[in-house]
Amino acid sequence: MPENKIRFIFEITEEQQRRALRVFSEYGMRRAVMSRLLDEAMEMIEQHGWIFAAILIDKDTTSKEVRKMMPSMKKTEEMMR
């Protein structure tokens, strides 16, 4: 029996859509990346509470700081050195 495909829908800006279509031009890449980011964000919120969500939402927090907090992103940073 085929697995039911569930959609998670939220609003984005037109600029975010243009960037996503350009950056994730390869078929399936957008789903793969967003799925992983969602899993990691939920994991961090479950482990550390809503303070992690507040950090993500805070416009003064840089992407570099967020990368250091998320386990797979931290690993990527280390591999790029």
C-alpha positions as CSV (number, residue, x, y, z in Angstrom):
1,M,0.0,0.0,0.0
2,P,1.5,3.4,-1.0
3,E,2.4,5.8,1.8
4,N,0.1,8.8,2.2
5,K,1.9,12.0,1.3
6,I,1.2,14.8,3.7
7,R,1.7,18.4,2.8
8,F,2.8,21.1,5.3
9,I,1.8,24.4,3.9
10,F,2.8,27.9,5.1
11,E,3.1,31.3,3.6
12,I,6.4,32.7,2.2
13,T,7.2,36.0,0.5
14,E,7.5,36.3,-3.3
15,E,11.3,36.9,-2.8
16,Q,11.6,33.7,-0.8
17,Q,9.8,31.8,-3.5
18,R,12.1,33.2,-6.3
19,R,15.1,32.3,-4.2
20,A,13.9,28.8,-3.4
21,L,13.1,28.1,-7.1
22,R,16.6,29.3,-8.0
23,V,18.5,27.7,-5.2
24,F,16.6,24.4,-5.2
25,S,16.3,24.0,-8.9
26,E,17.2,20.3,-8.8
27,Y,14.1,18.0,-8.6
28,G,13.5,16.9,-5.0
29,M,16.1,19.1,-3.4
30,R,13.6,21.5,-1.9
31,R,11.7,18.7,-0.1
32,A,14.9,17.0,1.0
33,V,16.4,20.2,2.5
34,M,13.2,21.5,4.1
35,S,12.3,18.1,5.6
36,R,15.7,17.9,7.2
37,L,15.6,21.4,8.6
38,L,12.1,20.8,10.0
39,D,13.2,17.6,11.7
40,E,16.2,19.3,13.2
41,A,14.3,22.4,14.4
42,M,11.7,20.2,16.0
43,E,14.4,18.1,17.7
44,M,16.1,21.2,19.0
45,I,12.8,22.6,20.4
46,E,12.0,19.2,22.0
47,Q,15.5,19.1,23.6
48,H,15.9,22.7,24.6
49,G,12.4,24.2,24.7
50,W,11.0,27.2,22.9
51,I,14.2,29.2,23.5
52,F,15.5,27.6,20.3
53,A,12.5,28.8,18.3
54,A,13.0,32.3,19.7
55,I,16.6,32.2,18.6
56,L,15.6,31.2,15.1
57,I,12.9,33.9,14.9
58,D,15.2,36.7,16.3
59,K,16.4,38.8,13.4
60,D,19.6,39.7,15.2
61,T,20.7,36.1,15.3
62,T,23.0,35.4,12.3
63,S,22.8,32.3,10.2
64,K,26.3,31.5,11.3
65,E,25.2,31.4,14.9
66,V,22.2,29.2,14.0
67,R,24.5,26.8,12.1
68,K,26.6,26.3,15.2
69,M,23.5,25.2,17.2
70,M,22.1,22.7,14.8
71,P,24.0,19.4,14.9
72,S,24.1,18.6,11.2
73,M,25.0,22.2,10.3
74,K,27.8,22.2,12.9
75,K,29.2,19.1,11.2
76,T,29.0,20.8,7.8
77,E,30.9,23.8,9.2
78,E,33.7,21.6,10.5
79,M,33.9,19.7,7.2
80,M,34.3,23.0,5.3
81,R,37.3,24.1,7.3
